[in-house]
């Protein structure tokens, strides 16, 4: 099945869904914020549904809006060779390793 043949039911976000999204995103929202956020989310979903009407037949997928060739380098395994430089600015090191305070008891 081709993606642009799939038709989904129009989606609408209710107040309960707004609260759930806010909880999952760890965003504190008040009851006064809910109607505004509900309208914003429904507008975003309406725009996405509008994009579904665009005919993309024959349009190749792309990774950038401008055509470009990715620069590639040879895949070589190295050990770095300069561990002193890497840990030079660290507040605590031992045997070329970063040391951090214990955070779990």
Secondary structure, 3 states (H helix, E strand, C coil): CCHHHCCCCCCCCCHHHHHHHHHHCCCCCCHHHHHHHHHHHHHHHHHHHHHCCCCCCCCCCCCCCCCCCCCCCCCCCCCCCCHHHHCCCCCCEECCEECCCCCCC
